[in-house]
Amino acid sequence: MRWTQLFQLVGKTDVRAGTGPCLKTQTDGHISPESQLHSSTSANPKNSKMECQWKPDEQGLQQILQLLKESQSPDTSTQRSVQQRLEQLNQYPDFNNYLIFVLTKLKSEDEPTRSLSGLILKNNVKAHYQNFPNGVSDFIKSECLQNIGDSSPLIRATVGILITTIASKGELQNWPELLPKLCLLLDSEDYNTCEGAFGALQKICEDSAEILDSDMLDRPLNVMIPKFLQFFKHSSPKIRSHAIACVNQFIISRTQALMLHIDPFIENLFALATDEEPEVRKNVCRALVMLLEVRLDRLLPHMHNIIEYMLQRTQDQDENVALEACEFWLTLAEQPVCKEVLCGHLSQLTPVLVNGMKYSEIDIILLKGDIEEDEAIPDNEQDIRPRFHRSRTVAQQHEGDGIEEDEDEDDELDDDDTISDWNLRKCSAAALDVLANVFREDLLLHILPLLKELLFHPEWVVKESGILVLGAIAEGCMQGMIPYLPELIPHLIQCLSDKKALVRSITCWTLSRYAHWVVSQPPDVYLKPLMTELLKRILDSNKRVQEAACSAFATLEEEACTELVPYLAFILDTLVFAFSKYQHKNLLILYDAIGTLADSVGHHLNKPEYIQMLMPPLIQKWNQLKDEDKDLFPLLECLSSVATALQSGFLPYCEPVYQRCVNLVQKTLAQAMLHQSQPDQYEAPDKDFMIVALDLLSGLAEGLGGTIEQLVARSNILTLMYQCMQDKMPEVRQSSFALLGDLTKACFQHVKPCIADFMPILGTNLNPELISVCNNATWAIGEISIQMGPEMQPYIAMVLHQLVEIINRPNTPKTLLENTAITIGRLGYVCPQEVAPMLQQFIRPWCTSLRNIRDNEEKDSAFRGICTMISVNPGGVVQDFIFFCDAVASWVNPKDDLRDMFYKILHGFKNQVGEENWRRFADQFPMPLKERLATFYGV
């Protein structure tokens, strides 16, 4: 039955308040709004006795039944006409009376039709309940309560859904008899009534948990929870299951009414542990997993038995029970007691988790695991996940690495995203991953004997699960795995040519988990053979393998960086060939691999022969895509990386790309303004288009530097940025501040006239609750101050206090701390008189946050600022001078004049306190600091 289209429509219907016209049918079956359907109701819409008196008009009823029948037709034109007629019917308030009447009274009708009538009514309630006349809503409420015990499970469930929908529209307060009545019905001798009431209560507990535990309703849970606990021992498994499910809704929120009864609750759970009904066992497991998080103290005395029980349940015949139980290991791994309580059970748990990592037969069917070659089959558009753009965040580079990333997002066990997103295989693999991080080498003792058997097993399903195991433990057991990798990596590289596509795809993922080690070895030994084979897999005839290989290659690119430069022609050859080969979904991943390559090799990509290979296919796609196509997101992200890497090499492509980005921003802002002024007429725009465009403009500004100046001069980008910087959506502001900083560096002459308008906005965005917005605003202020010099003076007061507050705030993320410190230093460099008086308030966190970042221009200007401020206010640094010494020692190679500034301050301080005091002071230094200062600065 195709109900979905019907429901999409029903959400848009419009029930008018008041009596309005009522249904009347003409002979031709069309609706006529002439007079009230003679349903012997009083004309007063507020008449609460409506439910006693309302009777449907037979002709009207037949018409609605006909409509409900037609709505189940697969034919789209029939569907469309049904939708239009439903929209018309929604203009009559008593249309909803007909719908409840069909659901509850018309027992002669088939159940799917009755249920559909209820679901349409549910959607009307959701969209327009506040406009229902009192008589109609009273009639619906009374019918629901009278029919909650219908003999059909489908009708009972539909009535339950309707009740919870009304309740969640704020009606729990206005329907005071609902909860007492449902609780009363639980005691009914009639099974259907008890089950129907429990079903409705379970839905209310799921949808309205918060309000049930508030004073607004006089805390009904104090009565409900003890009542539910009585039903844990009910003879019907369905009722037992409802009872646990109801109580489970209140565990995570630590609801007081449940906490008062926590011991009887846990005892009852233990009593049901081996219930013959899978749904009951599943709910018991779910409860124990949540209790582990919130009431570990109560479980600890029984932990040995609980672990033994969960080991059995993780192997339950019912996969839903096994999955719920498997979550236990994931949650336990996050508890500090994990190591202590689980170490004795590892030998039993490890084989259970490893066994759960095999594909089930149903998985293989759903994954079309028997289809090896599918590259020519177009993708089903429904299978392509929506892409969300991650806005640009400006970060500092650290010693020994590239850019610091807050999220480690590429390592998820995302090997089979087409089956239901979460299953026993994924949960077992995730559990093994987190437990490997807890137990490290201790887990390997139990895994290695199993791995030997799995990795060389003749059955592909078993071998595939072994390769997944190897990937899952990579992060936690890396140290212990190193001795085995010289043998394992070549074996895995061989598995990349396995005849089963699912083996090839998981091997790509597992190898990407060991990329860091591969790159640390001589390139000819592992990197070159791995890269060669992965590039072949990028051109595999199976789409799942293409996708896995592309993702793995992106990870390898991030790890290898410039190690890939010798192979660039070979790599580009493959990636460009993939353009002509890939279907829609994998194209989006290919953009990511190309963007990551550009980020990793940087300016090495700027060679005519590479540009000639790479740019034509990218620009061809760029020209094919319309402005409203969401495939622009990954393509724009990719182009942003490419533009930054190619620098001057991107010039020939720059103008049309720049222009289109400006147009995208302008279009989105215009659409947003139309929506704001006439929300009924115009839809809200998807602001991701604007965000991605702003980020690509940042990439152009960063890559092209001063050469972007003419494009900026000929466009209204600064006016548009002024609007974006004030947008309600944080991600829009975040990207506009990144662009402001990049344009400040590239062509400040165009930014300068707007500074008086921009600075107050930057000041109001220094709110550390929105970390990325605050981070980019802070960075932009620092860039502006370097360009403004002493003219920055009028704006210092707008920003300084917030910056000092942020740098002293506990738990501030590292990137934000570093950018804040640099900006404070830069403000002090250009306006020392204004900033130096506050030196004492920020010097310590300033020094600790900048000691780990690489020597670069930003660090240079910040330290010049701190030295200038110390010369203006030497007293501000006295108490924390050891931190200043440590920060100075973090420089590997400061410029000569900066080294002189450090020298003067260190010697000035030493002379000031005298030899003896300085010696006592220097004795507190750790040895490496002492040696470094002595070597470089002679103190």
Secondary structure, 3 states (H helix, E strand, C coil): CCCHHHHHHHCCCCCCCCCCCCCCECCCCCECCCCCCCCCCCCCCCCCCHHHHCCCCHHHHHHHHHHHHHCCCCCHHHHHHHHHHHHHHCCCCCHHHHHHHHHHCCCCCCHHHHHHHHHHHHHHHHHHHHHCCHHHHHHHHHHHHHCCCCCCHHHHHHHHHHHHHHHHHHHHHHCCCHHHHHHHHCCCCCHHHHHHHHHHHHHHHHHCHHHHCCHHHCCCHHHHHHHHHHHHHCCCHHHHHHHHHHHHCCCCCCCHHHHCCHHHHHHHHHHCCCCCCHHHHHHHHHHHHHHHHHCHHHHHHHHHHHHHHHHHHCCCCCHHHHHHHHHHHHHHHCCCCHHHHHHHHHHHHHHHHHHHCCCCHHHHHHCCCCCCCCCCCCCCHHHCCCCCCCCCCCCCEECCCCECCCCCCCCCCCCCCCCCCCCHHHHHHHHHHHHHHHHCHHHHHHHHHHHHHHHCCCCHHHHHHHHHHHHHCCCCCHHHHHHHHHHHHHHHHHHCCCCCHHHHHHHHHHHHHCHHHHHHCCCCCCHHHHHHHHHHHHCCCCHHHHHHHHHHHHHHHHHHHHHHHHHHHHHHHHHHHHHHHCCHHHHHHHHHHHHHHHHHHHHHHCCHHHHHHHHHHHHHHHHHCCCCCCCHHHHHHHHHHHHHHHHHHHHHHHHHHHHHHHHHHHHHHHHHHHHHHCCCCCCCCCCHHHHHHHHHHHHHHHHHHHHHHHHHHCCCHHHHHHHHCCCCCHHHHHHHHHHHHHHHHHCHHHHHHHHHHHHHHHHHCCCCCCHHHHHHHHHHHHHHHHHHHHHHHHHHHHHHHHHHHHHCCCCCCHHHHHHHHHHHHHHHHHCHHHHHHHHHHHHHHHHHHHCCECCCHHHHHHHHHHHHHHHHCHHHHHHHHHHHHHHHHCCCCCCHHHHHHHHHHHHHHHHHHCHHHHHHHHCCCCHHHHHHHHHHHCC
